[in-house]
């Protein structure tokens, strides 16, 4: 497995297939994809992109940390799930996050992915809520020390 930086457009096919399939929202593009402070990572197996995650310098008013980075659009194609790719994406991102002086990563985790986020060190911050057109989510935070 190889983890490297990718362009926002490289994420669109997996976002569309994994995250937007069976939802009311079809566009795989996210606001902030092309901001200078944003970065995107991809996990490759035999040269094929199979796992993605995007990171944005963006604050959530429910979190007190002064500099926060949101992780969004984390997805792995079905046949490569459970192989540690998403965990490797987060591990690879942490030095970049620290370099940006951020003290936390946060996400709006789909409830079906909540167990994964807890396993890698995220904590739930509030009750489950619905994101219109997508489904139930949980606000989660990973503190960086």
CNS distance restraints for C-alpha pairs under 8 A (distance, minus, plus):
assign (resid   1 and name CA) (resid  43 and name CA) 6.64 0.50 0.50
assign (resid   1 and name CA) (resid  44 and name CA) 5.62 0.50 0.50
assign (resid   1 and name CA) (resid  45 and name CA) 5.06 0.50 0.50
assign (resid   1 and name CA) (resid  46 and name CA) 7.40 0.50 0.50
assign (resid   1 and name CA) (resid  85 and name CA) 7.89 0.50 0.50
assign (resid   2 and name CA) (resid  43 and name CA) 5.66 0.50 0.50
assign (resid   2 and name CA) (resid  44 and name CA) 5.05 0.50 0.50
assign (resid   2 and name CA) (resid  45 and name CA) 6.67 0.50 0.50
assign (resid   3 and name CA) (resid  41 and name CA) 6.79 0.50 0.50
assign (resid   3 and name CA) (resid  42 and name CA) 5.60 0.50 0.50
assign (resid   3 and name CA) (resid  43 and name CA) 4.52 0.50 0.50
assign (resid   3 and name CA) (resid  44 and name CA) 6.27 0.50 0.50
assign (resid   3 and name CA) (resid  88 and name CA) 7.51 0.50 0.50
assign (resid   3 and name CA) (resid  89 and name CA) 6.79 0.50 0.50
assign (resid   3 and name CA) (resid  92 and name CA) 7.43 0.50 0.50
assign (resid   4 and name CA) (resid  41 and name CA) 5.58 0.50 0.50
assign (resid   4 and name CA) (resid  42 and name CA) 5.58 0.50 0.50
assign (resid   4 and name CA) (resid  43 and name CA) 6.76 0.50 0.50
assign (resid   5 and name CA) (resid  39 and name CA) 7.23 0.50 0.50
assign (resid   5 and name CA) (resid  40 and name CA) 5.68 0.50 0.50
assign (resid   5 and name CA) (resid  41 and name CA) 4.47 0.50 0.50
assign (resid   5 and name CA) (resid  42 and name CA) 6.20 0.50 0.50
assign (resid   6 and name CA) (resid  10 and name CA) 6.31 0.50 0.50
assign (resid   6 and name CA) (resid  11 and name CA) 7.85 0.50 0.50
assign (resid   6 and name CA) (resid  39 and name CA) 7.84 0.50 0.50
assign (resid   6 and name CA) (resid  40 and name CA) 5.48 0.50 0.50
assign (resid   6 and name CA) (resid  41 and name CA) 5.48 0.50 0.50
assign (resid   6 and name CA) (resid  42 and name CA) 6.06 0.50 0.50
assign (resid   7 and name CA) (resid  11 and name CA) 7.28 0.50 0.50
assign (resid   7 and name CA) (resid  39 and name CA) 7.94 0.50 0.50
assign (resid   7 and name CA) (resid  40 and name CA) 6.41 0.50 0.50
assign (resid   8 and name CA) (resid  12 and name CA) 7.10 0.50 0.50
assign (resid   8 and name CA) (resid  33 and name CA) 5.80 0.50 0.50
assign (resid   8 and name CA) (resid  34 and name CA) 6.96 0.50 0.50
assign (resid   8 and name CA) (resid  39 and name CA) 7.99 0.50 0.50
assign (resid   8 and name CA) (resid  40 and name CA) 6.38 0.50 0.50
assign (resid   8 and name CA) (resid  54 and name CA) 7.98 0.50 0.50
assign (resid  11 and name CA) (resid  15 and name CA) 6.04 0.50 0.50
assign (resid  11 and name CA) (resid  40 and name CA) 7.95 0.50 0.50
assign (resid  11 and name CA) (resid  42 and name CA) 7.87 0.50 0.50
assign (resid  11 and name CA) (resid  52 and name CA) 6.29 0.50 0.50
assign (resid  11 and name CA) (resid  53 and name CA) 7.89 0.50 0.50
assign (resid  12 and name CA) (resid  16 and name CA) 5.96 0.50 0.50
assign (resid  12 and name CA) (resid  28 and name CA) 5.14 0.50 0.50
assign (resid  12 and name CA) (resid  29 and name CA) 6.66 0.50 0.50
assign (resid  13 and name CA) (resid  17 and name CA) 6.17 0.50 0.50
assign (resid  13 and name CA) (resid  28 and name CA) 7.51 0.50 0.50
assign (resid  14 and name CA) (resid  18 and name CA) 5.69 0.50 0.50
assign (resid  14 and name CA) (resid  19 and name CA) 7.49 0.50 0.50
assign (resid  14 and name CA) (resid  50 and name CA) 7.72 0.50 0.50
assign (resid  14 and name CA) (resid  51 and name CA) 7.68 0.50 0.50
assign (resid  14 and name CA) (resid  52 and name CA) 7.52 0.50 0.50
assign (resid  14 and name CA) (resid  75 and name CA) 6.97 0.50 0.50
assign (resid  14 and name CA) (resid  76 and name CA) 7.41 0.50 0.50
assign (resid  14 and name CA) (resid  77 and name CA) 6.90 0.50 0.50
assign (resid  15 and name CA) (resid  19 and name CA) 4.98 0.50 0.50
assign (resid  15 and name CA) (resid  20 and name CA) 6.26 0.50 0.50
assign (resid  15 and name CA) (resid  28 and name CA) 5.45 0.50 0.50
assign (resid  15 and name CA) (resid  73 and name CA) 6.60 0.50 0.50
assign (resid  15 and name CA) (resid  75 and name CA) 6.88 0.50 0.50
assign (resid  16 and name CA) (resid  20 and name CA) 4.78 0.50 0.50
assign (resid  16 and name CA) (resid  21 and name CA) 6.09 0.50 0.50
assign (resid  16 and name CA) (resid  26 and name CA) 6.85 0.50 0.50
assign (resid  16 and name CA) (resid  27 and name CA) 7.08 0.50 0.50
assign (resid  16 and name CA) (resid  28 and name CA) 5.21 0.50 0.50
assign (resid  17 and name CA) (resid  21 and name CA) 5.32 0.50 0.50
assign (resid  18 and name CA) (resid  75 and name CA) 6.51 0.50 0.50
assign (resid  18 and name CA) (resid  76 and name CA) 7.39 0.50 0.50
assign (resid  18 and name CA) (resid  77 and name CA) 6.70 0.50 0.50
assign (resid  19 and name CA) (resid  23 and name CA) 7.94 0.50 0.50
assign (resid  19 and name CA) (resid  73 and name CA) 7.32 0.50 0.50
assign (resid  19 and name CA) (resid  75 and name CA) 7.06 0.50 0.50
assign (resid  20 and name CA) (resid  24 and name CA) 7.68 0.50 0.50
assign (resid  20 and name CA) (resid  25 and name CA) 6.21 0.50 0.50
assign (resid  20 and name CA) (resid  26 and name CA) 5.42 0.50 0.50
assign (resid  20 and name CA) (resid  27 and name CA) 7.36 0.50 0.50
assign (resid  20 and name CA) (resid  28 and name CA) 6.94 0.50 0.50
assign (resid  20 and name CA) (resid 134 and name CA) 7.90 0.50 0.50
assign (resid  21 and name CA) (resid  26 and name CA) 7.34 0.50 0.50
assign (resid  23 and name CA) (resid 133 and name CA) 5.78 0.50 0.50
assign (resid  23 and name CA) (resid 134 and name CA) 5.35 0.50 0.50
assign (resid  24 and name CA) (resid 133 and name CA) 4.75 0.50 0.50
assign (resid  24 and name CA) (resid 134 and name CA) 6.69 0.50 0.50
assign (resid  25 and name CA) (resid 133 and name CA) 6.08 0.50 0.50
assign (resid  25 and name CA) (resid 134 and name CA) 7.08 0.50 0.50
assign (resid  29 and name CA) (resid  33 and name CA) 7.17 0.50 0.50
assign (resid  32 and name CA) (resid  38 and name CA) 6.89 0.50 0.50
assign (resid  32 and name CA) (resid  56 and name CA) 6.96 0.50 0.50
assign (resid  33 and name CA) (resid  38 and name CA) 6.40 0.50 0.50
assign (resid  33 and name CA) (resid  39 and name CA) 7.79 0.50 0.50
assign (resid  33 and name CA) (resid  54 and name CA) 7.86 0.50 0.50
assign (resid  33 and name CA) (resid  56 and name CA) 7.90 0.50 0.50
assign (resid  34 and name CA) (resid  38 and name CA) 6.73 0.50 0.50
assign (resid  37 and name CA) (resid  56 and name CA) 6.70 0.50 0.50
assign (resid  37 and name CA) (resid  57 and name CA) 6.31 0.50 0.50
assign (resid  38 and name CA) (resid  54 and name CA) 7.40 0.50 0.50
assign (resid  38 and name CA) (resid  55 and name CA) 5.57 0.50 0.50
assign (resid  38 and name CA) (resid  56 and name CA) 4.64 0.50 0.50
assign (resid  38 and name CA) (resid  57 and name CA) 6.52 0.50 0.50
assign (resid  39 and name CA) (resid  54 and name CA) 5.96 0.50 0.50
assign (resid  39 and name CA) (resid  55 and name CA) 5.33 0.50 0.50
assign (resid  39 and name CA) (resid  56 and name CA) 6.87 0.50 0.50
assign (resid  40 and name CA) (resid  52 and name CA) 7.33 0.50 0.50
assign (resid  40 and name CA) (resid  53 and name CA) 5.82 0.50 0.50
assign (resid  40 and name CA) (resid  54 and name CA) 4.33 0.50 0.50
assign (resid  40 and name CA) (resid  55 and name CA) 6.14 0.50 0.50
assign (resid  41 and name CA) (resid  52 and name CA) 5.72 0.50 0.50
assign (resid  41 and name CA) (resid  53 and name CA) 5.43 0.50 0.50
assign (resid  41 and name CA) (resid  54 and name CA) 6.39 0.50 0.50
assign (resid  41 and name CA) (resid  89 and name CA) 6.57 0.50 0.50
assign (resid  41 and name CA) (resid  93 and name CA) 7.78 0.50 0.50
assign (resid  42 and name CA) (resid  49 and name CA) 6.35 0.50 0.50
assign (resid  42 and name CA) (resid  50 and name CA) 7.35 0.50 0.50
assign (resid  42 and name CA) (resid  51 and name CA) 5.55 0.50 0.50
assign (resid  42 and name CA) (resid  52 and name CA) 4.48 0.50 0.50
assign (resid  42 and name CA) (resid  53 and name CA) 6.65 0.50 0.50
assign (resid  42 and name CA) (resid  89 and name CA) 7.21 0.50 0.50
assign (resid  43 and name CA) (resid  49 and name CA) 5.84 0.50 0.50
assign (resid  43 and name CA) (resid  50 and name CA) 5.81 0.50 0.50
assign (resid  43 and name CA) (resid  51 and name CA) 4.76 0.50 0.50
assign (resid  43 and name CA) (resid  52 and name CA) 6.24 0.50 0.50
assign (resid  43 and name CA) (resid  85 and name CA) 6.39 0.50 0.50
assign (resid  43 and name CA) (resid  86 and name CA) 7.99 0.50 0.50
assign (resid  43 and name CA) (resid  89 and name CA) 6.99 0.50 0.50
assign (resid  44 and name CA) (resid  48 and name CA) 5.09 0.50 0.50
assign (resid  44 and name CA) (resid  49 and name CA) 4.44 0.50 0.50
assign (resid  44 and name CA) (resid  50 and name CA) 5.62 0.50 0.50
assign (resid  44 and name CA) (resid  51 and name CA) 6.98 0.50 0.50
assign (resid  45 and name CA) (resid  49 and name CA) 6.62 0.50 0.50
assign (resid  45 and name CA) (resid  50 and name CA) 6.67 0.50 0.50
assign (resid  50 and name CA) (resid  76 and name CA) 5.71 0.50 0.50
assign (resid  50 and name CA) (resid  77 and name CA) 5.57 0.50 0.50
assign (resid  50 and name CA) (resid  80 and name CA) 6.91 0.50 0.50
assign (resid  51 and name CA) (resid  74 and name CA) 7.46 0.50 0.50
assign (resid  51 and name CA) (resid  75 and name CA) 5.63 0.50 0.50
assign (resid  51 and name CA) (resid  76 and name CA) 4.09 0.50 0.50
assign (resid  51 and name CA) (resid  77 and name CA) 6.42 0.50 0.50
assign (resid  51 and name CA) (resid  80 and name CA) 8.00 0.50 0.50
assign (resid  51 and name CA) (resid  85 and name CA) 6.52 0.50 0.50
assign (resid  51 and name CA) (resid  86 and name CA) 6.78 0.50 0.50
assign (resid  52 and name CA) (resid  73 and name CA) 7.16 0.50 0.50
assign (resid  52 and name CA) (resid  74 and name CA) 5.41 0.50 0.50
assign (resid  52 and name CA) (resid  75 and name CA) 5.43 0.50 0.50
assign (resid  52 and name CA) (resid  76 and name CA) 6.44 0.50 0.50
assign (resid  52 and name CA) (resid  86 and name CA) 7.56 0.50 0.50
assign (resid  52 and name CA) (resid  89 and name CA) 7.53 0.50 0.50
assign (resid  53 and name CA) (resid  71 and name CA) 6.87 0.50 0.50
assign (resid  53 and name CA) (resid  72 and name CA) 6.29 0.50 0.50
assign (resid  53 and name CA) (resid  73 and name CA) 5.42 0.50 0.50
assign (resid  53 and name CA) (resid  74 and name CA) 4.11 0.50 0.50
assign (resid  53 and name CA) (resid  75 and name CA) 6.64 0.50 0.50
assign (resid  53 and name CA) (resid  86 and name CA) 7.82 0.50 0.50
assign (resid  53 and name CA) (resid  89 and name CA) 6.90 0.50 0.50
assign (resid  54 and name CA) (resid  71 and name CA) 5.73 0.50 0.50
assign (resid  54 and name CA) (resid  72 and name CA) 5.25 0.50 0.50
assign (resid  54 and name CA) (resid  73 and name CA) 5.86 0.50 0.50
assign (resid  54 and name CA) (resid  74 and name CA) 6.73 0.50 0.50
assign (resid  55 and name CA) (resid  69 and name CA) 6.39 0.50 0.50
assign (resid  55 and name CA) (resid  70 and name CA) 5.59 0.50 0.50
assign (resid  55 and name CA) (resid  71 and name CA) 4.62 0.50 0.50
assign (resid  55 and name CA) (resid  72 and name CA) 6.22 0.50 0.50
assign (resid  56 and name CA) (resid  69 and name CA) 5.38 0.50 0.50
assign (resid  56 and name CA) (resid  70 and name CA) 5.11 0.50 0.50
assign (resid  56 and name CA) (resid  71 and name CA) 6.57 0.50 0.50
assign (resid  56 and name CA) (resid  72 and name CA) 7.81 0.50 0.50
assign (resid  57 and name CA) (resid  67 and name CA) 7.58 0.50 0.50
assign (resid  57 and name CA) (resid  68 and name CA) 6.05 0.50 0.50
assign (resid  57 and name CA) (resid  69 and name CA) 4.47 0.50 0.50
assign (resid  57 and name CA) (resid  70 and name CA) 6.30 0.50 0.50
assign (resid  58 and name CA) (resid  67 and name CA) 7.94 0.50 0.50
assign (resid  58 and name CA) (resid  68 and name CA) 5.93 0.50 0.50
assign (resid  58 and name CA) (resid  69 and name CA) 5.48 0.50 0.50
assign (resid  58 and name CA) (resid  70 and name CA) 5.82 0.50 0.50
assign (resid  59 and name CA) (resid  63 and name CA) 7.55 0.50 0.50
assign (resid  59 and name CA) (resid  66 and name CA) 7.96 0.50 0.50
assign (resid  59 and name CA) (resid  67 and name CA) 7.03 0.50 0.50
assign (resid  59 and name CA) (resid  68 and name CA) 5.36 0.50 0.50
assign (resid  59 and name CA) (resid  69 and name CA) 6.94 0.50 0.50
assign (resid  59 and name CA) (resid  70 and name CA) 7.42 0.50 0.50
assign (resid  60 and name CA) (resid  68 and name CA) 7.69 0.50 0.50
assign (resid  65 and name CA) (resid 103 and name CA) 6.36 0.50 0.50
assign (resid  65 and name CA) (resid 104 and name CA) 6.90 0.50 0.50
assign (resid  66 and name CA) (resid 102 and name CA) 7.62 0.50 0.50
assign (resid  66 and name CA) (resid 103 and name CA) 7.60 0.50 0.50
assign (resid  67 and name CA) (resid 101 and name CA) 6.72 0.50 0.50
assign (resid  67 and name CA) (resid 102 and name CA) 4.58 0.50 0.50
assign (resid  67 and name CA) (resid 103 and name CA) 6.17 0.50 0.50
assign (resid  67 and name CA) (resid 104 and name CA) 7.36 0.50 0.50
assign (resid  68 and name CA) (resid 102 and name CA) 5.17 0.50 0.50
assign (resid  68 and name CA) (resid 103 and name CA) 6.27 0.50 0.50
assign (resid  68 and name CA) (resid 104 and name CA) 5.30 0.50 0.50
assign (resid  68 and name CA) (resid 105 and name CA) 6.02 0.50 0.50
assign (resid  68 and name CA) (resid 106 and name CA) 7.30 0.50 0.50
assign (resid  69 and name CA) (resid  97 and name CA) 7.11 0.50 0.50
assign (resid  69 and name CA) (resid 102 and name CA) 6.54 0.50 0.50
assign (resid  69 and name CA) (resid 104 and name CA) 6.40 0.50 0.50
assign (resid  69 and name CA) (resid 105 and name CA) 4.88 0.50 0.50
assign (resid  69 and name CA) (resid 106 and name CA) 6.37 0.50 0.50
assign (resid  70 and name CA) (resid 105 and name CA) 5.58 0.50 0.50
assign (resid  70 and name CA) (resid 106 and name CA) 4.88 0.50 0.50
assign (resid  70 and name CA) (resid 107 and name CA) 5.57 0.50 0.50
assign (resid  71 and name CA) (resid 105 and name CA) 6.54 0.50 0.50
assign (resid  71 and name CA) (resid 106 and name CA) 6.09 0.50 0.50
assign (resid  71 and name CA) (resid 107 and name CA) 5.35 0.50 0.50
assign (resid  72 and name CA) (resid 107 and name CA) 6.36 0.50 0.50
assign (resid  72 and name CA) (resid 108 and name CA) 7.58 0.50 0.50
assign (resid  74 and name CA) (resid  86 and name CA) 7.24 0.50 0.50
assign (resid  75 and name CA) (resid  86 and name CA) 7.48 0.50 0.50
assign (resid  76 and name CA) (resid  80 and name CA) 6.46 0.50 0.50
assign (resid  76 and name CA) (resid  81 and name CA) 5.97 0.50 0.50
assign (resid  76 and name CA) (resid  85 and name CA) 7.58 0.50 0.50
assign (resid  76 and name CA) (resid  86 and name CA) 7.21 0.50 0.50
assign (resid  77 and name CA) (resid  81 and name CA) 6.63 0.50 0.50
assign (resid  80 and name CA) (resid  85 and name CA) 7.82 0.50 0.50
assign (resid  81 and name CA) (resid  85 and name CA) 7.46 0.50 0.50
assign (resid  84 and name CA) (resid  88 and name CA) 6.23 0.50 0.50
assign (resid  85 and name CA) (resid  89 and name CA) 6.29 0.50 0.50
assign (resid  86 and name CA) (resid  90 and name CA) 6.43 0.50 0.50
assign (resid  87 and name CA) (resid  91 and name CA) 6.27 0.50 0.50
assign (resid  87 and name CA) (resid 120 and name CA) 6.81 0.50 0.50
assign (resid  88 and name CA) (resid  92 and name CA) 6.02 0.50 0.50
assign (resid  89 and name CA) (resid  93 and name CA) 6.17 0.50 0.50
assign (resid  90 and name CA) (resid  94 and name CA) 6.29 0.50 0.50
assign (resid  91 and name CA) (resid  95 and name CA) 7.90 0.50 0.50
assign (resid  92 and name CA) (resid  96 and name CA) 7.71 0.50 0.50
assign (resid  93 and name CA) (resid  97 and name CA) 6.11 0.50 0.50
assign (resid  94 and name CA) (resid  98 and name CA) 6.10 0.50 0.50
assign (resid  95 and name CA) (resid  99 and name CA) 6.07 0.50 0.50
assign (resid  96 and name CA) (resid 100 and name CA) 6.43 0.50 0.50
assign (resid  97 and name CA) (resid 101 and name CA) 6.76 0.50 0.50
assign (resid  97 and name CA) (resid 102 and name CA) 5.79 0.50 0.50
assign (resid  97 and name CA) (resid 105 and name CA) 7.94 0.50 0.50
assign (resid  98 and name CA) (resid 102 and name CA) 5.61 0.50 0.50
assign (resid  98 and name CA) (resid 103 and name CA) 7.19 0.50 0.50
assign (resid  98 and name CA) (resid 144 and name CA) 7.67 0.50 0.50
assign (resid 102 and name CA) (resid 144 and name CA) 7.64 0.50 0.50
assign (resid 103 and name CA) (resid 143 and name CA) 6.10 0.50 0.50
assign (resid 103 and name CA) (resid 144 and name CA) 4.93 0.50 0.50
assign (resid 103 and name CA) (resid 145 and name CA) 6.92 0.50 0.50
assign (resid 104 and name CA) (resid 141 and name CA) 6.68 0.50 0.50
assign (resid 104 and name CA) (resid 142 and name CA) 5.45 0.50 0.50
assign (resid 104 and name CA) (resid 143 and name CA) 4.50 0.50 0.50
assign (resid 104 and name CA) (resid 144 and name CA) 5.19 0.50 0.50
assign (resid 105 and name CA) (resid 141 and name CA) 5.78 0.50 0.50
assign (resid 105 and name CA) (resid 142 and name CA) 5.06 0.50 0.50
assign (resid 105 and name CA) (resid 143 and name CA) 6.63 0.50 0.50
assign (resid 105 and name CA) (resid 144 and name CA) 7.58 0.50 0.50
assign (resid 106 and name CA) (resid 139 and name CA) 7.29 0.50 0.50
assign (resid 106 and name CA) (resid 140 and name CA) 5.54 0.50 0.50
assign (resid 106 and name CA) (resid 141 and name CA) 4.30 0.50 0.50
assign (resid 106 and name CA) (resid 142 and name CA) 6.13 0.50 0.50
assign (resid 107 and name CA) (resid 139 and name CA) 5.90 0.50 0.50
assign (resid 107 and name CA) (resid 140 and name CA) 5.42 0.50 0.50
assign (resid 107 and name CA) (resid 141 and name CA) 6.62 0.50 0.50
assign (resid 108 and name CA) (resid 137 and name CA) 5.88 0.50 0.50
assign (resid 108 and name CA) (resid 138 and name CA) 5.56 0.50 0.50
assign (resid 108 and name CA) (resid 139 and name CA) 4.70 0.50 0.50
assign (resid 108 and name CA) (resid 140 and name CA) 6.38 0.50 0.50
assign (resid 109 and name CA) (resid 113 and name CA) 6.25 0.50 0.50
assign (resid 109 and name CA) (resid 114 and name CA) 6.07 0.50 0.50
assign (resid 109 and name CA) (resid 117 and name CA) 7.77 0.50 0.50
assign (resid 109 and name CA) (resid 137 and name CA) 5.23 0.50 0.50
assign (resid 109 and name CA) (resid 138 and name CA) 5.13 0.50 0.50
assign (resid 109 and name CA) (resid 139 and name CA) 6.23 0.50 0.50
assign (resid 109 and name CA) (resid 140 and name CA) 6.68 0.50 0.50
assign (resid 110 and name CA) (resid 114 and name CA) 6.45 0.50 0.50
assign (resid 110 and name CA) (resid 135 and name CA) 7.42 0.50 0.50
assign (resid 110 and name CA) (resid 136 and name CA) 6.06 0.50 0.50
assign (resid 110 and name CA) (resid 137 and name CA) 4.32 0.50 0.50
assign (resid 110 and name CA) (resid 138 and name CA) 6.33 0.50 0.50
assign (resid 111 and name CA) (resid 128 and name CA) 7.63 0.50 0.50
assign (resid 111 and name CA) (resid 136 and name CA) 5.90 0.50 0.50
assign (resid 111 and name CA) (resid 137 and name CA) 5.02 0.50 0.50
assign (resid 111 and name CA) (resid 138 and name CA) 6.05 0.50 0.50
assign (resid 113 and name CA) (resid 117 and name CA) 6.59 0.50 0.50
assign (resid 114 and name CA) (resid 118 and name CA) 6.22 0.50 0.50
assign (resid 114 and name CA) (resid 138 and name CA) 7.23 0.50 0.50
assign (resid 115 and name CA) (resid 119 and name CA) 6.11 0.50 0.50
assign (resid 116 and name CA) (resid 120 and name CA) 6.53 0.50 0.50
assign (resid 117 and name CA) (resid 121 and name CA) 6.43 0.50 0.50
assign (resid 117 and name CA) (resid 122 and name CA) 5.24 0.50 0.50
assign (resid 117 and name CA) (resid 123 and name CA) 7.73 0.50 0.50
assign (resid 117 and name CA) (resid 140 and name CA) 7.79 0.50 0.50
assign (resid 118 and name CA) (resid 122 and name CA) 4.78 0.50 0.50
assign (resid 118 and name CA) (resid 123 and name CA) 6.05 0.50 0.50
assign (resid 118 and name CA) (resid 124 and name CA) 7.90 0.50 0.50
assign (resid 121 and name CA) (resid 142 and name CA) 6.07 0.50 0.50
assign (resid 122 and name CA) (resid 140 and name CA) 5.87 0.50 0.50
assign (resid 122 and name CA) (resid 141 and name CA) 5.05 0.50 0.50
assign (resid 122 and name CA) (resid 142 and name CA) 4.37 0.50 0.50
assign (resid 122 and name CA) (resid 143 and name CA) 7.59 0.50 0.50
assign (resid 123 and name CA) (resid 140 and name CA) 5.27 0.50 0.50
assign (resid 123 and name CA) (resid 141 and name CA) 5.28 0.50 0.50
assign (resid 123 and name CA) (resid 142 and name CA) 6.44 0.50 0.50
assign (resid 124 and name CA) (resid 138 and name CA) 6.64 0.50 0.50
assign (resid 124 and name CA) (resid 139 and name CA) 5.93 0.50 0.50
assign (resid 124 and name CA) (resid 140 and name CA) 4.46 0.50 0.50
assign (resid 124 and name CA) (resid 141 and name CA) 6.61 0.50 0.50
assign (resid 125 and name CA) (resid 138 and name CA) 7.60 0.50 0.50
assign (resid 125 and name CA) (resid 139 and name CA) 5.61 0.50 0.50
assign (resid 125 and name CA) (resid 140 and name CA) 5.63 0.50 0.50
assign (resid 125 and name CA) (resid 141 and name CA) 7.06 0.50 0.50
assign (resid 126 and name CA) (resid 138 and name CA) 6.85 0.50 0.50
assign (resid 126 and name CA) (resid 139 and name CA) 6.19 0.50 0.50
assign (resid 127 and name CA) (resid 138 and name CA) 6.67 0.50 0.50
assign (resid 127 and name CA) (resid 139 and name CA) 7.94 0.50 0.50
assign (resid 128 and name CA) (resid 136 and name CA) 6.37 0.50 0.50
assign (resid 128 and name CA) (resid 137 and name CA) 5.57 0.50 0.50
assign (resid 128 and name CA) (resid 138 and name CA) 4.91 0.50 0.50
assign (resid 128 and name CA) (resid 139 and name CA) 7.69 0.50 0.50
assign (resid 129 and name CA) (resid 136 and name CA) 5.49 0.50 0.50
assign (resid 129 and name CA) (resid 137 and name CA) 5.42 0.50 0.50
assign (resid 129 and name CA) (resid 138 and name CA) 6.45 0.50 0.50
assign (resid 130 and name CA) (resid 134 and name CA) 7.65 0.50 0.50
assign (resid 130 and name CA) (resid 135 and name CA) 5.23 0.50 0.50
assign (resid 130 and name CA) (resid 136 and name CA) 4.29 0.50 0.50
assign (resid 130 and name CA) (resid 137 and name CA) 5.89 0.50 0.50
assign (resid 131 and name CA) (resid 135 and name CA) 5.33 0.50 0.50
assign (resid 131 and name CA) (resid 136 and name CA) 6.25 0.50 0.50
assign (resid 131 and name CA) (resid 137 and name CA) 6.80 0.50 0.50
